[in-house]
Amino acid sequence: MKIFVVSEKNDNRVAVTPDIAKKFVDLEHEVHVAVDAGMNAGFSNVEYEKAGAMLCPADSGVKNADVVFSINFQKLQYEPGTILITSQVIDLTFCEEQKLTVLALDRMPRTTRAQYMDILSSQASLAGYKAMIEASHEINRAIPLMMTTAGTIPAARVLVIGAGVAGLQAIATAKRLGAVVSAFDVRTSAKEQVQSLGAKFIEVDAGEKIDGVYAKEMSEEYKKAQEKRLREILPSQDIVITTAQIPGKKAPLIIKADMIETMKQGAVVIDLAAKSGGNCEITVSDKVVEKNGVKVIGFENILNLIPYDASKLYAKNIFAFFELLMSKMKIQPDITRIDDDILKATLVTHNGSKVN
């Protein structure tokens, strides 16, 4: 197979790192990498060449490739029948026009078997960690409890809204830094995970419950009860990290503008849902908005701040996925006929025809 690794636009990450490129080469695949594709993530052209990959301009790489790896969906001039493995599909019509076979990794089933290929988990984990680190830089006070001869500094209070993969990593990082941590999630199943990390789980007094893997849109009654509970908690918090998102929908509005006014001066809100609309009413994507002394920071892509490790994890995910794909295609070359739950879930188009 001729593999091409694109250079990402407005993203510091790269889909394949030099160590993973070498693994592809060792399996006798021909690997082409766009010039400077890994530069922003900390991987030089020389490292790719040492791994056995060939450097080339983006245009020629796409034209000659059997398989293209990317993180973000890019509208390049692909050859008909090219297999595109990317994080998500933005334009289905384009895939049909280009006659692409597209596998979107954001559709990966959340199963034990698929965990080595789960880009959402690997990237979200780093996002949650980085959110807490960024908050610790922005806050105007110390995080841990400190006893000094001049007196005792109480620990900072951190509230994490949304206890998925990103939220749980934010909780774990906040605890390691010495904060007093609370967390909220609409899924009752998250309670045990939050408590296992040493954080307090905030419960809403409402009859509606969710026990599944993903969050969903809640009733108006639940939203009112949630807002009431948060209004009681927010004034005491120094840092709030919001990660609440609903697959395929606008992020739920959880913190209203007037709720920000009740928070401490110097408090920080990190909104990781900025790209899908934000959990805070005043969030502006990739901007710092200050209201009554409270900073609200909306990250469009916080992984741009930690691209080295984000790329390493993504590349490992993509290698595991490609190994599965190749092993199945040896037995059944027609991808649409492969009986595998992971490939069925991620296959979006085949030679331009919509499959999933």
WOPEJO-V512852 format. One line per field, one symbol per residue. psi: psi as a letter, one per 20 degrees, with the letter a starting at -180 (. if undefined). A space follows every 10 residues. Layout:
BEGIN
psi=???
END
This chain:
BEGIN
psi=popporpqpk pirqhprhhh ghhgghjkqo pppppjhjgi ijorhhhghh ijqpqqqggh gghjqhpppr gqppnrnqqp ipooorhqph nhgghghilq opooiijpqm rghihijnhg gghhghgggh ghgghhhhqk rqgrpporhi rpoqqqpppp oolbggghhg ghggghijro pqqqqiphii ghgghhjjrp ppqpnqhpqp jahqrrprrh gghghggggh hhhhhiqhpp opjpqppjrq qpohorgihh hirqpiqppo oijhhkhqip hjpppkqopp pkjppoooog niiiilhghg gggghgghgh ghggghhhhh gnhohijpnp hghhhiogqo kippg.
END
